[in-house]
Amino acid sequence: MDLHPRHYRTRFLLDVLRALVWPQLVFNAALYAAGWRPGLAWRVLLSVLSVPALGVARSAITQRRNAAQAASLGAKPIPCVRGKWPGNLDIVLGFVRSLKEAYLMQFLDDLFREYGCKTLNMRILWEDQIWTIDEAHMKYMLAGPGFDWFHKGYYWQERMESFLGNGIFNRDGAEWQSQRAIARPWFAKDRLSDLNIFDRHTSTTLALISEFAAKGEAFDAQDLFARFTLDSASEFLFGKCLETLHGTLPVAGRAKMGPKGTASEDSFGTFAWAFEDVQMQISRRTRIGKPWPLFELFRDKTAPSVAIVQDWLRPIVREALERKAAAAAGKDDGAEGTFLSHLTNSTDDPQDIAYSVLNMLLAGRDTTASVLSFMVYFLALHPEVTAKLRAEILQAYGPDGRPSVDDMKDLKYLRAVLNETMRLFPPVPMNLRLSDSNPHAFPASANTPKYYVPPRTVIIYSVLLIQRRKDLWGADALDFRPERWLEPETAQLLAENPFAFTPFHAGPRLCLGQNFAYNEMSFFAVRLLQRVAHFELAPDAQPAGSLPPPEWKTREGRQAMERIWPASSVTTFIKGGLWVRAVPA
């Protein structure tokens, strides 16, 4: 039975006892039963050797059991990576090193190419760990019969617990269903008030861009978009704008690297640093795998940043609960105007409310800011796309017309640009599931046999690599080409294989805020390109160490094309920020 996710130290120590102490106890008990009394030196040596010996024996027994279960299911074992070091430690180190030095997910892409398949068993420290870029396997887990058998799982929750708690992105089963049932009504329809929120904060953002453009100065678009999405999300969620767009912005040539982008010396900078640092620490835990508590036995490395985020949320939640109490006493009309007030109607627990808000804030701020940042990056690289997109926008609205929810849906090229951006750089580039305690099998698909999945196995799937596969998207799959979304071949691909494109997840856990995100991104893009003729990258303004290494240019794939350094934690981002210059219309 799993412990509560917050008890990660206890779980880890039990794992250590099972792996290191139990074999020695069994060995010494066997010696005692056999009546053999070796000297101390021999006893110590044999006790130490009993650990790997029992590990090998356990692994052999597990493999035999898996082979028998696979045969009973008519399935084959998933191809296993063969590293050079015991326990595939060289693979682990190579993967961790690649996250700091290599192109985004290039190490994994190279492994799939080397083994010539779309699903691999990494066998990390003699334990099964499955990685897949097979959209059929992803569909089976997220929307097929496997939805009830594959969950976020204990280890995901353990890593996220201090940050997201019992929020919607960190729970399974009944808890997840309850959270979703509470949130669904709020996202069920488009509201005029949403556009009013977007309009106010878009105007503030564009005023700042216009100031930089008039002076010919570079600015960090990623930082600006993170502020725009945070101000919009905070007003949408809390009914109270945090006014981060009025804070101190990073300055070209003097900006410092933050956990994800650039850092700024204001109250937003403090919050953003903490919010992003937590995500980086969680990403680090995921890379290390189940032994991550070894590095946090005496100090939870997310604690300082989580404290900053919680201190920032606490008065907002307290104020909402006070308004609820006032409404109950007849001192307030009790009108439900925000997502936060909607939550207070479901619970009085301030910590539960704070976790629910944090989950939505992560989705509302980081994912949307990621897409807008990579969209502007592509517009800077492809001025012909910018010109075509501006023509569509100006024909529909002129230089200052305001779009509506209904007519934005007619902007087919804008939707194509957004979709193509999310295809190449999905805001959540990878995700995972944990199988239940029963053996399962991924169904056979084109050129892929029926694969066996052992009980309680972690399966990690890369949305980014799936959406870049040439056998799905064509020979130009790595190219930014929005026109593909206007072609019948793409419509046919998605009709036959909708899991080829899943930037908003899929199945019963499909993102509740998908329409909200499309509306926000579309509205902002329209207003932006009414004011800006085109963008130019400003590599001279990038902080030191944030530009792609020169050796990328000599390699294959997108890494040879990139002029920024894409990276990921929970969400994708641009290392050191996206520094650009805007040319006004």
C-alpha positions in Angstrom: 0.0 0.0 0.0 1.4 3.4 -1.0 2.2 6.0 1.6 0.7 9.5 1.2 2.9 11.4 -1.4 4.1 13.8 1.3 5.9 11.0 3.1 8.6 10.7 0.4 11.4 10.2 2.8 9.7 7.2 4.5 9.0 5.7 1.1 12.7 6.1 0.1 14.0 4.6 3.3 11.7 1.6 2.9 13.0 1.2 -0.6 16.6 1.3 0.8 15.8 -1.3 3.4 14.2 -3.5 0.9 17.2 -3.2 -1.5 20.2 -3.1 0.8 19.2 -4.4 4.3 16.7 -7.1 3.6 19.2 -9.2 1.4 21.8 -9.1 4.2 19.2 -10.2 6.8 18.1 -13.1 4.5 21.7 -14.1 3.9 22.7 -14.1 7.6 19.6 -16.0 8.5 20.5 -18.6 5.9 24.0 -18.9 7.4 22.6 -19.3 10.9 20.1 -22.0 9.7 22.9 -23.8 7.9 25.2 -23.7 11.0 28.0 -22.1 9.1 30.1 -19.6 11.1 32.6 -17.8 8.8 35.0 -15.3 10.2 34.1 -11.6 10.5 35.9 -10.6 7.2 34.2 -13.3 5.2 30.8 -12.5 6.8 31.1 -8.8 5.9 32.3 -9.6 2.3 29.5 -12.1 1.7 26.9 -9.8 3.3 27.9 -7.1 0.9 27.9 -9.4 -2.1 24.4 -10.7 -1.1 22.9 -7.3 -2.1 23.8 -7.5 -5.9 23.3 -11.3 -5.8 19.7 -11.0 -4.5 19.1 -8.1 -6.9 20.2 -10.2 -9.9 18.1 -13.1 -8.6 15.1 -10.9 -8.1 15.5 -9.4 -11.6 15.8 -12.9 -13.1 12.6 -14.0 -11.3 10.8 -10.8 -12.5 11.9 -11.4 -16.0 10.7 -15.0 -16.0 7.4 -13.8 -14.5 7.1 -11.1 -17.2 7.8 -13.6 -19.9 5.1 -15.9 -18.7 2.6 -13.1 -18.4 3.5 -11.7 -21.8 3.0 -15.1 -23.4 -0.4 -15.4 -21.7 -1.4 -12.1 -23.2 0.0 -13.0 -26.6 2.4 -10.1 -26.4 6.1 -9.5 -26.9 8.5 -7.7 -24.6 9.3 -4.1 -25.4 12.8 -3.7 -27.0 15.3 -3.0 -24.1 18.1 -0.4 -24.2 21.5 -2.1 -23.7 23.8 0.4 -21.9 27.5 -0.1 -21.3 27.3 0.2 -17.5 25.4 -1.9 -15.0 21.8 -0.8 -14.5 22.1 1.3 -17.6 23.7 4.0 -15.5 25.4 5.4 -18.6 22.0 6.0 -20.2 20.8 7.8 -17.0 23.9 10.0 -17.0 23.7 10.7 -20.7 20.1 11.7 -20.4 20.7 14.0 -17.4 23.7 15.6 -19.2 21.8 16.1 -22.4 19.2 18.2 -20.5 21.9 20.7 -19.8 24.0 20.5 -22.9 22.0 19.0 -25.8 19.0 20.1 -27.9 15.6 19.5 -26.4 14.9 15.7 -26.2 17.7 15.0 -28.7 19.1 12.3 -26.6 15.8 10.4 -26.6 15.3 11.0 -30.3 18.7 9.5 -31.0 17.9 6.4 -28.9 14.7 5.8 -30.8 16.6 6.2 -34.1 19.3 3.8 -33.0 16.9 1.1 -32.0 14.6 1.7 -34.9 11.4 1.6 -32.9 8.9 3.9 -31.3 8.7 2.3 -27.8 11.7 1.4 -25.6 12.3 -0.1 -22.2 15.1 1.9 -20.5 15.6 -0.7 -17.7 17.0 1.9 -15.3 18.7 0.3 -12.3 17.2 -3.1 -13.3 13.6 -1.7 -13.2 11.3 -1.3 -16.2 10.8 2.2 -17.4 9.1 2.6 -20.7 9.5 5.6 -23.1 7.2 5.9 -26.1 6.6 8.1 -29.1 3.9 5.8 -30.4 0.6 7.8 -30.6 -1.3 4.5 -30.5 0.1 3.6 -27.1 -0.6 7.1 -25.9 -4.2 6.8 -27.1 -4.6 3.4 -25.3 -3.5 5.0 -22.0 -5.4 8.3 -22.3 -8.6 7.5 -24.0 -8.9 3.8 -24.7 -9.6 0.9 -22.3 -6.3 1.7 -20.6 -7.6 4.9 -19.1 -8.8 3.0 -16.0 -5.5 1.1 -15.8 -2.9 3.9 -16.4 -2.8 6.8 -14.0 -0.6 9.7 -13.0 0.4 7.5 -10.2 2.1 7.7 -6.9 5.6 8.7 -8.0 4.2 11.7 -10.0 2.2 12.8 -7.1 5.1 12.4 -4.7 7.3 14.8 -6.8 4.5 17.4 -7.2 2.9 17.2 -3.8 4.6 20.2 -2.2 3.7 22.4 -5.1 0.3 21.2 -6.5 -1.0 19.2 -3.6 -4.4 17.7 -4.2 -5.1 19.8 -7.3 -6.5 18.6 -10.5 -3.2 17.9 -12.2 -1.8 15.9 -9.3 -4.6 13.4 -8.5 -6.3 10.3 -10.0 -9.6 8.5 -9.7 -12.3 10.0 -7.5 -10.2 12.9 -6.3 -9.4 13.9 -9.8 -13.1 13.5 -10.9 -14.2 15.7 -7.9 -11.7 18.4 -8.8 -12.7 18.3 -12.5 -16.4 18.4 -11.6 -15.9 21.6 -9.6 -13.8 23.3 -12.3 -15.8 22.2 -15.4 -18.8 24.6 -15.1 -16.4 27.6 -15.0 -14.8 26.7 -18.3 -17.9 25.4 -20.0 -18.6 28.5 -22.1 -17.0 31.6 -23.6 -17.7 34.8 -21.7 -17.5 38.4 -23.0 -15.8 39.3 -19.7 -12.8 37.1 -20.8 -12.2 39.2 -23.9 -12.5 42.4 -21.7 -9.8 41.0 -19.5 -7.6 40.1 -22.5 -8.2 43.5 -24.0 -7.0 45.5 -20.9 -3.8 43.6 -20.5 -3.1 43.3 -24.2 -3.3 47.1 -24.4 -0.8 47.5 -21.5 1.6 45.0 -23.1 1.4 46.6 -26.5 2.1 50.0 -25.0 5.3 48.6 -23.6 6.2 47.0 -26.9 5.6 50.3 -28.7 7.9 52.1 -26.3 10.7 49.6 -27.0 10.0 49.8 -30.8 10.1 53.6 -30.9 13.5 53.5 -29.3 14.7 50.6 -31.4 15.5 48.7 -28.1 15.4 44.9 -27.6 13.1 43.4 -25.0 12.4 40.0 -23.6 9.1 38.9 -25.2 9.0 35.7 -23.1 9.1 37.8 -19.9 6.5 40.2 -21.2 4.2 37.4 -22.2 4.5 35.7 -18.9 3.5 39.0 -17.2 0.6 39.4 -19.7 -0.7 35.8 -19.0 -0.2 36.2 -15.2 -2.1 39.5 -15.1 -4.9 38.0 -17.3 -5.0 34.7 -15.3 -5.0 36.4 -11.9 -7.9 38.7 -12.9 -9.8 35.7 -14.4 -9.1 33.5 -11.4 -9.2 36.0 -8.5 -11.0 39.0 -9.9 -7.8 40.9 -8.9 -5.1 41.9 -11.3 -1.5 41.5 -10.0 -0.3 44.4 -12.2 3.0 42.6 -13.0 3.2 44.5 -16.4 3.7 47.7 -14.4 6.8 46.2 -12.6 10.5 46.5 -13.5 11.3 44.8 -16.8 14.6 43.1 -17.7 17.0 45.4 -19.5 18.9 44.3 -22.6 22.6 43.8 -21.8 22.0 43.8 -18.1 19.5 40.9 -17.7 20.4 37.9 -15.5 19.4 34.3 -16.1 16.5 33.1 -14.1 15.5 29.5 -13.5 13.7 29.5 -16.9 14.1 32.8 -18.7 15.4 36.1 -17.3 15.2 37.4 -13.8 13.9 40.9 -12.7 14.3 42.8 -9.5 10.7 43.5 -8.5 7.9 41.7 -6.6 6.9 39.9 -9.8 10.5 38.8 -10.2 10.5 37.3 -6.7 7.2 35.4 -7.4 8.3 34.4 -10.9 11.6 33.1 -9.7 9.9 31.0 -7.0 7.2 29.7 -9.4 9.8 28.7 -12.0 12.3 27.4 -9.5 9.7 24.9 -8.1 9.1 23.6 -11.6 12.8 23.2 -12.3 13.2 21.3 -9.0 10.3 19.0 -9.9 11.8 18.4 -13.3 15.1 17.5 -11.6 13.3 15.0 -9.4 11.7 13.4 -12.5 15.1 13.1 -14.2 16.6 11.4 -11.2 13.7 9.0 -10.8 12.6 7.2 -7.7 15.8 7.7 -5.8 15.4 11.5 -5.8 14.6 11.7 -2.1 18.3 10.7 -1.5 19.2 14.3 -2.4 16.5 15.8 -0.2 16.6 13.7 2.9 17.3 16.7 5.2 15.9 19.5 3.1 13.0 19.7 0.7 14.5 21.8 -2.1 11.1 23.1 -3.2 10.3 24.4 0.3 11.7 27.9 0.0 10.1 28.7 -3.3 6.8 27.0 -2.4 6.7 29.2 0.8 7.0 32.3 -1.4 4.2 31.2 -3.7 2.0 30.2 -0.8 2.7 33.5 1.0 1.6 35.3 -2.1 -1.6 33.2 -2.4 -2.6 33.2 1.2 -4.1 36.7 1.6 -6.0 36.3 -1.7 -7.6 33.1 -0.5 -8.4 34.5 2.9 -10.1 37.5 1.3 -12.3 35.2 -0.8 -13.4 33.2 2.2 -14.2 36.4 4.1 -16.4 37.5 1.2 -18.1 34.2 1.4 -18.7 34.6 5.1 -20.0 38.1 4.6 -22.4 36.8 1.9 -23.7 34.2 4.3 -24.3 36.8 6.9 -26.3 39.0 4.4 -23.6 41.6 4.3 -22.7 40.9 0.6 -24.8 39.9 -2.4 -22.6 36.8 -2.8 -22.4 37.2 -6.6 -20.1 34.6 -8.2 -17.7 36.5 -10.4 -14.5 34.7 -10.3 -13.1 31.1 -10.3 -11.9 31.7 -6.8 -15.4 32.6 -5.5 -16.6 29.5 -7.4 -14.2 27.4 -5.5 -15.2 28.8 -2.1 -18.7 27.5 -2.8 -17.3 24.0 -2.8 -14.9 24.1 0.2 -13.8 26.2 3.2 -10.4 24.7 3.3 -7.9 27.5 2.4 -5.1 25.0 1.5 -7.4 23.0 -0.9 -8.4 26.3 -2.5 -4.8 27.5 -2.8 -3.8 24.2 -4.5 -6.7 24.3 -6.9 -5.8 27.9 -7.9 -2.1 27.0 -8.3 -3.0 24.2 -10.7 -5.0 26.6 -12.8 -2.4 29.3 -12.6 0.3 26.9 -13.9 -1.9 26.1 -16.8 -3.0 29.7 -17.4 0.3 31.4 -17.2 3.1 29.1 -18.2 1.5 27.2 -21.1 0.0 30.2 -22.9 3.2 32.3 -22.4 5.2 29.4 -23.9 3.1 29.3 -27.0 3.1 33.1 -27.5 6.9 33.1 -27.1 7.6 30.4 -29.6 5.0 32.0 -32.0 6.9 35.3 -32.0 10.2 33.4 -32.4 8.8 31.7 -35.6 7.4 35.0 -36.9 10.9 36.5 -36.5 12.4 33.6 -38.4 9.7 33.7 -41.1 8.8 37.2 -42.2 6.7 35.8 -45.1 4.5 34.1 -42.5 4.2 37.4 -40.5 3.2 39.3 -43.7 0.6 36.7 -44.6 -0.8 36.6 -41.1 -1.0 40.4 -40.9 -2.8 40.5 -44.2 -5.5 38.2 -42.8 -5.8 40.2 -39.6 -6.0 43.6 -41.3 -8.5 42.4 -43.8 -10.8 41.2 -41.0 -10.3 44.1 -38.5 -8.3 46.9 -40.0 -5.5 48.5 -37.9 -7.6 48.9 -34.7 -10.8 46.8 -34.9 -11.5 44.6 -31.9 -12.0 40.9 -32.5 -14.8 38.8 -31.0 -14.9 35.2 -29.9 -17.1 34.3 -32.8 -15.2 36.0 -35.7 -11.8 35.0 -34.4 -12.7 31.4 -35.3 -12.8 32.5 -39.0 -9.1 33.5 -38.9 -7.9 30.2 -40.4 -4.3 31.2 -41.0 -4.0 32.5 -37.4 -5.2 29.2 -36.1 -2.8 27.4 -38.5 0.1 29.5 -37.1 -0.8 28.7 -33.5 -1.3 25.0 -34.2 2.0 24.8 -36.1 3.8 26.5 -33.2 2.3 24.0 -30.7 3.1 21.1 -33.0 6.8 21.9 -32.9 6.9 23.2 -29.4 4.0 21.8 -27.4 3.7 23.7 -24.0 3.8 20.4 -22.1 6.4 18.4 -24.1 6.2 15.1 -22.1 4.0 13.4 -19.6 3.8 10.0 -17.8 1.6 7.3 -16.5 2.0 4.5 -14.0 0.3 1.2 -14.8 -1.7 -0.5 -12.1 -0.8 -3.8 -10.4 -1.9 -6.0 -13.2 0.0 -6.9 -16.4 -1.3 -5.3 -19.6 -0.4 -5.1 -23.3 -0.3 -2.2 -25.7 -2.4 -3.3 -28.7 -0.7 -4.0 -32.0 -0.6 -1.1 -34.5 0.9 -0.4 -37.9 4.4 -2.0 -38.0 4.3 -2.5 -34.2 3.5 -5.8 -32.4 1.5 -6.2 -29.3 3.8 -5.1 -26.5 3.7 -6.4 -22.9 3.6 -3.8 -20.0 4.7 -5.2 -16.6 2.7 -4.3 -13.5 3.4 -0.9 -11.8 5.6 0.3 -14.6 6.3 4.0 -15.4 5.5 4.9 -19.0 6.8 8.3 -20.3 5.4 9.6 -23.6 6.9 12.5 -25.5 4.2 14.7 -27.2 7.0 16.8 -28.7 8.7 13.8 -30.5 5.3 12.4 -31.6 4.3 15.7 -33.2 7.7 15.8 -35.1 7.6 12.3 -36.6 8.1 12.3 -40.3 6.1 9.2 -40.9 3.1 11.1 -39.5 3.7 14.7 -40.7 5.8 14.2 -43.8 9.3 14.8 -44.9 9.1 18.4 -43.8 7.9 17.6 -40.3 10.7 19.6 -38.7 9.9 22.7 -40.7 7.6 25.5 -39.5 5.0 25.5 -42.2 1.6 26.8 -41.1 0.1 26.1 -44.6 0.0 22.3 -43.7 -3.0 23.1 -41.5 -4.9 24.3 -44.5 -4.3 21.2 -46.6 -6.6 18.2 -46.9 -3.8 15.8 -46.0 -3.6 17.2 -42.4 -7.3 17.1 -42.0 -7.3 13.5 -43.1 -4.3 12.7 -40.7 -6.1 14.1 -37.7 -9.4 12.5 -38.6 -7.8 9.1 -38.8 -5.2 9.7 -36.0 -6.2 12.5 -33.6 -3.5 11.6 -31.2 -0.9 12.8 -33.7 -1.5 16.3 -32.3 -2.3 16.6 -28.6 -1.0 20.0 -27.2 -4.0 20.1 -24.8 -3.7 16.5 -23.8 -6.6 14.1 -24.8 -9.3 11.8 -23.5 -11.2 12.4 -20.3 -8.3 14.6 -19.0 -8.5 16.9 -22.0 -7.6 20.5 -20.9 -10.7 22.3 -19.6 -9.1 25.6 -20.6 -8.5 24.8 -24.3 -11.1 27.3 -25.6 -10.0 29.9 -23.1 -6.3 29.5 -24.2 -7.2 29.7 -28.0 -9.3 32.8 -27.3 -6.5 34.5 -25.3 -3.7 33.6 -27.8 -5.8 34.6 -30.8 -7.0 37.9 -29.3 -3.4 38.8 -28.3 -2.0 37.8 -31.7 -4.6 40.0 -33.6 -3.9 43.0 -31.4 -0.1 42.5 -31.6 0.1 42.3 -35.4 -2.2 45.3 -35.8 0.6 47.3 -34.1 3.8 45.4 -35.2 4.9 45.0 -38.8 7.5 42.3 -38.0 10.0 41.1 -35.4 13.7 40.7 -35.5 15.7 38.4 -33.1 18.2 40.3 -30.9 21.0 37.8 -30.1 23.2 40.6 -28.9 20.8 41.1 -26.0 20.6 37.4 -24.9 22.2 36.8 -21.5 25.6 35.0 -21.7 25.2 31.2 -22.0 21.7 31.4 -23.4 22.5 31.1 -27.2 22.7 27.7 -28.9 26.2 26.1 -28.8 28.0 26.5 -32.2 28.2 22.7 -32.6 24.4 22.5 -33.1 24.9 24.1 -36.5 26.8 21.0 -37.7 24.1 18.5 -36.6 20.9 17.2 -38.1 17.3 18.2 -37.4 15.9 21.3 -35.8 18.9 21.9 -33.7 20.8 23.0 -36.8 18.0 25.6 -37.5 17.4 27.0 -34.0 18.6 30.5 -33.1 17.4 30.2 -29.5 17.9 27.5 -26.9 14.6 25.7 -26.3 14.4 23.9 -22.9 11.7 22.3 -20.7 10.8 21.9 -17.1 7.1 21.1 -16.6 6.5 23.4 -19.6 8.7 24.4 -22.6 10.5 27.7 -22.5 13.4 29.6 -24.1 16.6 29.7 -22.1 17.5 33.2 -21.1 14.3 34.6 -22.6 13.3 35.6 -26.1 15.0 38.9 -26.9 13.6 40.6 -30.0 13.2 44.0 -31.6 9.8 45.0 -32.9 9.3 47.2 -36.0 6.0 49.2 -35.7 3.3 49.0 -38.3 
